Amino acid sequence: MSWRKKLKLSDLIKDCSNSVITHDYDISSIASNSRDIRSGGLFIAVKGFIVDGHDYIDQAFENGAIAVVAQTNPKNHQDIILVENSRLAMANIAVNFYGNPSKDMILIGITGTNGKTTTSWLLESIFKTCGFSTGVIGTINIRYKHQIFDTPVTTPDSIELQKTLYNMKKSGVTHVIMEVSSHGLDLNRVDYCRFDLGVFTNLSQDHLDYHNGMEAYFNCKKRFFTQCLGSGKKKNPIAILNIDDPKGKILLKSLKYKMIAVSTQKKTDIFSQNITDDIHGLSGTLCLGDTSFNLRSQLTGTFNLENILCAAGAAHALDIPAHQIKKGIENCHTIPGRLEKIDNSIDRFLFVDYAHTPDALESILMTLKQRAPKKIITIFGCGGDRDRSKRALMGQVACKNSHIAIVSSDNPRTEHPDSIIKEILEGLDGFHRLSEQDLLLHPFKKGYLVEGDRKKALKKAIFISKPGDIIVAAGKGHETYQITNAGTIHFDDKEELTKTAIEFANQFKPIPWKTDDLTKALETDPIFSTIQKDYDFTGICTDSRTILETQIFIALKGENFDGHVFIKTLIEKGIKGFITEKGFIDTLDINTKKALSQKNLIIFETRNTLTALGQLARYQRIRSKVKLLAITGSSGKTTTRKIIEEVFKTQFHTHATIGNFNNEIGLPLTLLALSNAHEWAIVEMGMNHPGEISRLSHIALPDIAMVINTAGVHLEGLGSIDNVAIAK
């Protein structure tokens, strides 16, 4: 990686112990990948998990390396500088090469198993509120000054990290927020960075395939506070510690410099009280030392409250005023892939979340479980080539806290997805594996399904759900890819759920109308037709103001209106289908009739368009094959219908009367909205003159008829309560 000028080799390795050079070259670039070496560059040979950079020293020299830093020199090459730990040396060389950029900026490091990303977004929002020029290095991306860069890892390698910090400084960034992973710590990626603040969020099981047990994992995290922060070159470092986590309490007792404790459970330096937490977010009081303020956040759950407190603690440590902390937190509405809610039109709560550890998954599911109006359906898997010990635990957590858990694939990497699923299922002996019959006949039965294809699993979740259900796609969060043994493919949980929700909604569109359907329903042939016989009309409309080009206009007539007067205008607007009363064509002048022959149109004439509307509705009701429950009564129809609708929706795809669509126009319009996917229709039938309920029943063909009461209403048309009862 080239920089603005050449540096002496001795200046780059001056802090590397026991290193000896034979020639003090001018170095123009540094790299740990031999393919990135350019003429005059320094190659650092690092032993990786799969590839050993020492095997590529010759290639590096061939590509123009002028010197090499390595741990071995089997060929006794005079331009190889030996060091004890080339990875640590690389961090030091990178800091020197890029001019130690972190010393000139405020640098905040956030570490912990969960919550790093959310805390970083909250803190970024606070900094933006203050007008700080902010840079962020984290799991989702690297971003600063309206620039966004993808990153494959949470904490980049030391060369890339120092280059990023240098570019941030050069761009005018004053405050940098960095997520610090355990891998980043153990692999010396953040060594020699000058941190001002360190934030500890929590610790739970993760990366045990890499770390030798939980204690080793914690000690790695602890090193950030004891070495990177505590022994750094910045004056007066401060640690912000979440003491709701047991490891946070241990750090509080062991560190020797200034600390700020945060808690949702007890009064300490930074704490919360009187918290209300529901599906819409958090509200309550945040206390920062001697200051407190009321807060409302769209983030939800105790785990997010902990993240808010950590961000507030870091901001408070930097002497940011409380009103700016409050504004910054409240301005942070959502974090990509962190319990991120997906807008939809299907009356479901859809979320994607990055939870890929047992603790994180349990946290989000417990949060949603306490707020779930209906069922929770969770799609999850486990990453391949990662900690296998958590697979059975993930399954147990998902099943315990969901009504339906769908075991699927995550990022299988080099492992076969079925092998990972098998290890997940080993933890599910005490849970019921649901059959298709269970889903159909016992919709409230708890258990799990297996669908290894994640795309199919997401689709399954939506298609087996009912209104009000919560669907959580866990594990991948913001990721837009899936890593398989065949390579990396594009895959985005949010994108897939959005597409599937649209597909699901489309199945409830009204059954379309062809010419033959209209002819059968109206029991007459069109009087005029130049349209293709297989043309699909998407619906029937009575309102000239809202009609779509693909709908048929039916011209109703009443005492004070006549839809026929709008037909010429509608033809000019491109409407292709019309249902009129007999004689309409004859009212047109010869020029208009000639003009019609040039149009793509179909016109039906009927004796009475209101009767025709009922015929169309009856035909739609029959071909939809729904079961239908009709409710009538002098009062209480709407309340009763709403109650029944809510009950039926828990088990069936249900269509129901909207608003006051319950008369000789409204009921047919309700039925015309039926689709092939609906299973039940719950309709109201109103009346204000004799025979109306009979006519509506002929149209609706109820399977169940319900008369809830009779009372002295509409007596002007019916005369007496007895007549009301007879008509009902």
N, C-alpha and C positions, 0 to 999 in steps of 0.2 A: 504494500500500500504506500504510494508516494505521498510526500508531504510537501510543504512550501519550499524547503531548502534541505541541503545535505547536512548531516550531523556526523561528528566524529564517532567512530565505533567505541572509543574509550568513554565518551559521554553517555552512550546508551547503556553500557554494561557496568557503569561505575559502582552500582549498588549490588551487583551480583557477586557473592562471596567466592573467593578463591579462583576467580576467572583471570586467565592470562592471555594476552594477545601478542602476536608477533608483528602485525602491521596495523597501524591505526588508520584504517580506511575511512574515507568519506562515504557515509551510507545514505542512499537516496530513497530506499523503501524497506519495509519489513513485511514478512509473510511467514505463515506456518504451513501453507500449502505450496508445494514445489511448483505447481502450475501457475501460481500467481507471482512467482519470482520474475523480476526484471533485471536488466543489467545494472550492476552496482548495488543490488539489494542484499539484505541480510536475511538468511533463512534460519528459522528456529525449528529444530527437529523435536517434535513432541510425540510421545508414545500415547496413542489413543486406544480405545477399547477394541476397535476392529483393525485400524491401520496404524502402523508405526512410522512416524515421520523420519526416523533414522534410516529406513529402507529407501528413502528418496533423496538422500543427500547428494548422490552423484547426479541425479536429474536436476536438482536445484543448481548445482555448479554449472551444468550444461546450459541451463536457462539463464545464466548470468549472475548467479549469486557470487558476491565478492568475499563473503565470510558466512560461517554457519555456527550457530550456538546449539550444542548437543550435550547429551549425557555420556556418550561413548564416542571413541575415535579409533576404530579398529585399523584403519589404514594410515594412521598417524599423519593425517593431512594437516599442514601447517596453518591453514586458515579456519580450522575448527576450534572454537572456544569451548572448553569443557565446563559444565556447571553441574551441580548436584541434582537440581530439579529444573528441567528446561521449561516446564509449564509456569512455574513461579517466576523464572527468569523472564519469560515472555511477557508476563504482566508488568514487570518492572521496566523492561525495554520499551514496551508500548507506552507506558506513562511518560518516560523520558522522550521518546520519539515525538509524541504529540504535545509535549510541553506541559504535562500535568494539568490538563484543563479544569479538573474538578476543584482545584484550589481557588479558582476565581469565581466559582458559582456556589450557590446554596445547594447542597446535595443531600437528599433524603432517601434512605434505603428502607424498603418495607420487606420483611421476611415473615414466614409462617406457612403453614400448610394450605390454609384457605383464607380468602379475603384480601389477598394482596392486590388483585386487580381492582376490586371495588373500592378499596381504600385509596388506591392511586387515582382513580377517577374522581372520587369525592375531593381529595386534596387538590387535584388539578382544577376542579371547579371553584374551589375557594381561592386559589392563586389567581385564576382568571378574573374573579370578582375584585381582587385587589389590584388588578392591572399588571401583574407580574408577567414577564415573558417566560413561558413555562415549556419545559421539555419533559417527555415521559418515555421511559424505556421499560417495556413490560411484555406480558404474555400475548396480548392482542396485537400490538404493533409498537413501533417507535414513531413518535410524532412531535413536531415542534414547528412553529412559524408556518402553519398551514400546510406542512409537508407530512406525509404519512408513508412509512416504510414497513413492509412486512418483515417479520422476524420468525425464524423457525424455532427459537427457544426463548424462554423467559428472560434469561440473562445472557447476552452475547459473549463470545470469547473475548479475551482481554484486548486483542488488537482491534477488533470491530467495536468493542465498547469504548476504548479510548479515542478511536477515530470519530465515533458518534458524539462523544462529549466535546471533542475539539470542534466539530462542525456546529454543534449547538452554541458553544461559546462564540465562535466566529459569527454566528447569525444573530447574536445579541441576547441569547437566552440567559436569564439570571437565576432561575430556580429549576432544578432537575429532580424528578421523582423516579426512582428506580426500584422495580421489583427484583428482589435478590433471592434466587432459588438456592436450594441446598446443593444442587449440582454446581451452580455458579460459585458457591463458597468452597466446596471441596476441590474444585478444579482451578482454584486461585484466579477466577476471572475478575473478581472485584478487588483483589489485593492492590494496595497502593492508591486506591481511590480515597479522596479526602471527604468523608461523610460528616455532615453537621448533625443530622438526626438519624436515629434508627427506630423503626416501628416493629414491634412483635405482635402479630395478630392472634395466632393460636398454633397448636401442634396436635396432629392426629395421624393415624397410620397412612403412610404413602411412601413410595420409593424404597420400600424395604428390599426390593430386588437389588438395589444399589447400596444402601446402608445396611450395616450388619446389626439390625435390631433398632428398636425405638430409642434406646439410650444413645446409640451412635448417631442416629438421626437428629436427636435434640442437641447433642454436643456439636454437631456441624452447624446447626442454627445458632447456637450459643457463641460460636467462634466469631460470628458477625459482630456481636456486641463486645466481646473481650479483646478482639484483635483489630478488626476492620474499623470499628467505631471507637472503642475505648483506647486503642493504642495508635489511633490515627494522628495526623499532624494538625488537624483543626483544633482550635481552642474551645474549651467548654462544650464538648459533645453532650447530647441529651438523648436518652432512650425513652420511648413511649411504649408502655407495656400493658397488654390486656391481662389483667389479673383475674378475670373470670376463668381463664385457662390455668390449670395447675402449674404449667411450665412458666407462665408469666410470673407467678408468685415466686418461683425458684429464682428467676432472673432478678426480681425485685430485691431479693435478699443477698444476691451474690455480686452484683455490679457495684463499682466503686465511684461512679460519677453521677451526675444529676439524672434523675429518673422522674417520669410522670406516669402515674398509674391511672388506668381507666377501667371502669366497671359498670355493668348494667345492674349489678346485684347489691352493691354496698357503696356507702359514701366514701369517696377517696378524692384524688386530685381532680379528676374529670369523671362525672357520673351522670346518670339519667334517673328521672323519677316521674311518676304519674304517666307512664307510657300506655297509650292505646295503640293496638297493633291489629289491623284487619287487612282484608284483601286489597284495600285501596291505599294502604301505606301506614306509616308510623306518625304518631303525634305525642307530644309531651314536653317535658322540661329537660334541658341540658344545663348542667352546672359545671362551670369552668372556674375553679378557685372561688373567688368572691363574687363572680358574675354568673347570672343564669338567664336563660331566655327560652321562650316557647318555640317549639320547632314542629314543622310538618314536612314529612318526606314521603315521596311516592315509593320509596323502597320499603320492603316489608320483611318482617321476621327478626328474631332476636340476633341472629348472626349478622344481619345488616345493621342493627343498632350498634353492635360491637364495632363494625367497620366505621360507622359514623363517629363513634367516640374516638377511635384511633386517629381518624383524619382530623377531628377537632383538637385532639391532644397535640398533634404535630403542628397544626396552625397556631394553637395557643403558645406552644414553645417558641414560635417565631414572633411572638408579640403581635399577632394579627388580631384586630379588634373583634369582639363578639358579634357585632352586627354583620360584619363581613363573613365570618364563619357561618353564621345562620343563613345568609343569602346564598353563599356558595353551596352549602349542603342542599338547600331547597331547590336550587337551580339544576341539581344533578338528578334528572328524572329517571334515567335508565342507564344500565351498563350493558354493552353488547354481550350476550350469552350468559349473563348473570341474572337468573330468574327473569329473563327478558320476556315480556308479554307480547304476543303477536295479535294484532288486530284481525278480526274476522267477522263474518256475517252469519255464523252458524250457531250463535248462542252457546259457545264453549269458551273456556278459559285455556288458552294455549300458551305454554311456556317452553323456552329452551334454557338450559342451564349447563354450566361447565362441570358440575359436580361429578367427580370421578374417583372419589374416595368414600369409604363407608360413612365417615363422619359428615362430610359435606352433603352426601345424598340424604342422610337422615335429617340433617338440619333443614334442607329445603322442603322435604316431604312433611316433616313435623309442622313446619310453618304453614304449608298449604292445607294440611290435614285439619288444623284448627280453624280454618276459614272456608273449608270446602262446603259449598251448598249441596253438592251431589257427590258423585264418585271421583276418585283419583285414579287415573290410568298413567302408568309410568313406563316409558321405553328406556332401556338401559343396556349396557354391555360393559366389557372390561377391555382395556388396551392390551394388545399382544406385546410380547417381549418386555413386560413390566411385572411388577410385584404380583406373583400368583397367589400369595397368601390372602389377598383381600377379595378374591373372586367370589368365594362362597359367602363371605360377609356381605358383599354388595347385593347378592341375591336375597339374603335374609332381610336386609334393611329395606329393599324395594318391596318385597312381599309383605312384610310386617306393616308398612306404612302406606300401602296402596290397596285399592279395591281390586285392581287388575294390574299385574306387572307383566310386561312383555320383554322377555329375555332376547336380546338381539346382538348385533355386532357393533363394535366401537371402531377403533383403529387396530385391526388384527395384526398389522405389520407382517412379520415373516411367519407367524403362526396361522394354522388353519382355524377359521372362525368357529367351526364345530367343536374343536378341542377346547377352546376357551369357554364356550357355552356349557360343555360337559362339566368343567370344573365349577362353574357357577351353580349348576343344577345339583352338585354334590351337597350344597348347603340348604337345599329346598325339600328335604325329605318330609318335613312336617307341614308342607303347604300343598294345596290341591292344584293339580294341573287341569286347567279348564278345557273342556271339549267344545266343539261347535254347538252341540246340543245344550250344554250349560249356558252358553251365550244367548241362545235363542229362547230357552224355556226358563232359565233361572238368572235373569239379568243382574240380580243383587248378590249372586254367589261370588265370594272372594277366591282369588287364586292367581295362577300365572299361566301365560302362554309362551310358546317358543316360536320365534320367527327370525332366522339368521340373517335374512336380507333386511337391512335397516330401512330401506325405502318402503318395503312392503310392511314392515312393522309400524312405521309412522302412519301409513295409510290405514292399516288395520285399526290402530288406536282411534282414529277419527271415525271410522265407519261403524265401530261397535259402541261408540259413545252416544250419550243422550244429552239433550239440552241441559246446561248448567254444570256439566262435568268438567273437571280439570284434567288436562293432558300435559304431561311433562316429558320432554325429550331430554334426557340427562346424559352427561358425559362429554359432549363435544362443544356445546356452547357456541362460541363465536366462530369456530373452525369452519372453513369452506372447502374442506378436503377430507378424504378418507384414505388412510395408508393401508394398503393390502400387500400380499406377497407378489402381486402382479404389478405393483407400482402405486403411485399416488393418483387418485381420481378426484374430480370435482364432486363434492357432496356437502350440502348445507342444510342442517336440520330446519332452520327457519324457512328457507326457500321451499323445502319439501312439504312442510306443514302448511305453508301458505297456499301452495298449489293444490294440495289435497283438500284443503278447506273450500277452495273455489270449486273443485270437482264435486265435492260432497254437496255443496249448495246447488250446483247446477242440476242435480238429479231431482230437485224439488221444483224445477220450472214446470209450468203448465204443459200438459201433453199437447204437442203441436197439431195443427189442423191441415189436412190435405183437402182437395176438392171433393173427393169421395166421402170423407168424414162429414163435411158440411152438407152434402146432398143427403146422406143418411139421416143426419140429425134433424134437418129441416123438412125432410120428406118431400123435397122438390129439387129440380135441376136448376142451375143458374140460368137467368134470362139473358145474360151476356157474359162471355168469357173469352179472353185472349191470353190467359195466363197458362203457364205450364201446369199440367195435371198433377205433377208430383211436387209442386211448390209447397213449402211448409210455412203456414202462418203461425206465429208464436203465441197468439192469443186473441181474445175478443175484447173490444173496448167500446164503451158508450160515451166517452168524454173526448170531444174533438180537440181539447186543449192539451191533453197528455198522451194522445195516441202515438204509438211507435210506427215506423214505416212498415214493419213486418206484421202488424196486427190488422184485424178486420174491424171495420167500424160498423156498428149496428145503430141505425137511426131511430131512436125512440121518440115517441110523441106523447105529449101531455097537454094539460090545460093551458100551460103557460110557456111551453117550449116545443120545438120541432127540430130534431137532429138532421132532417133532410136538407135544411138550409145551409148546412156546412159542407155538404158533399163536394160541390164544385171546388171549393177552396182546398179541401183535403186531397182531391185528385191532383191539383196543381202541386201540392206538397209531396206527392209521391206515394200516397196511400193506395194500395192495390186491391183491397177487398172491401165490399160493402154489402150490407143486408138492409133492404128498404121495404117499405110497404108497397103493395101492388099499385101499378100505375105510375110509379116514379119515372121510369124511362120515358113514358108518353108525355111527361110534362117538359121534357127537354126539347130545345129547338133543334132544327136540322143540323146546324153548324156544330153544336155541342155533341150531337150524336156522332157526327163524322170525326170529331176530335177524339171521342172515346175509342173509336176503332183503331186509332194510332197508339193507344196506351196499352200497357200490360195490366189488364184489369179482370176482375170477376165481380159480378153483381147478382145477388139473389133478391127476388121479390117475394114477400110473404103477406098474408092477410093482416097480420098484426105483429109488429116487431117486438112487443113485450112478450107475447106468446112465443115468438121465435127465440127470444133470450132464454126462456124457460126450457125450450126444447134442446137448445145447445147445452145448457147446464145439466139436464137430465142425461144426455148422451155422454158428457164428460164424467159424470158421477158413475155411470155404469161401466165405462171402459177403464176407469181408474181402479176398479175392483176394491175400493175401500169399504170398510164397515162404517156405518154412519149412525151417530146418536143425535137426535133432534130434541131440542128443549123449547118448550113454550110455556107461557104463564103470563099473568097480568103484571107481575113484578118479580125481580130477582133473577131474570134469565141470564144477564151478563155475569153476575157474581157466581151463579151456579156453573155457567159454562167455563169460567176461568178456573174454578176449583177442579172440575172434571178434566179440563185440558192439562193442567199441571200434573195430575195423577197419571193420565194416559201417556204423557210425554216421557215419563220415567221408563216406559217399556215399549212404546210404539212411536213410529214417525207419524206425528199428529198434525192435522190441519184444522183450523178453527176460524169461526167468525171473527172478523176484525171490526172494531168500532161498532156501529149500529147497522151493519149490513145484514138485516134480518127480514126485509120485506120482499115484495115481488121483483124488485130490482136487485136489492142487496144480496139476498140468498143465492140467486143464480150467479152473481159475480163472485161470491165466495166459492161456489162449486166449480166455476170455470178455472180457478187457480189450482185445482187438483193436479197432481203428477202421478206417474206410475210408481213412485217410491213411497207415497203416503199409504199408511195402513188404516188410519182412522180419521174421520172427519167429525168434529163436534160443532154443530150449527145451532144458531138461535132462529126461531120462527116467531115473528111478530105479526100482529093483525090489527086492523081498525075497521073492517067491514066483514060481513058474513061470507063464508066460502073461501077466504084467503088462506087459512091453514090447510084446507083440503087441497087447494091448488099447489101450495108450497110442498105438501107431502107428496103429491104426484111427481113433482120435480126431484125432490131429495131422496125419495124411497128409503125412509129410515129403517135401520135394523133394530134400533131401540128408540122408542118415543117416550118423552118425559114431560108430563104436565105438572108443573110445580105448585100452581095455585090459580085461582080466579078472583077477580076483584072488580069493582065498579069503575073501570077505565075504558075509554073508547065507546062509551054508551051512546054517543051521538050516531054511531054507525050500527050499533047492535041492540040498543033499546033497553036491555036489562042484563043483570048478572047471570041469570039463567041462560040467556042467549049467548053470553060470553062463554059459559061453560060448554054449551052445545057446540059452538064453533071451534073451541079448543079441542 
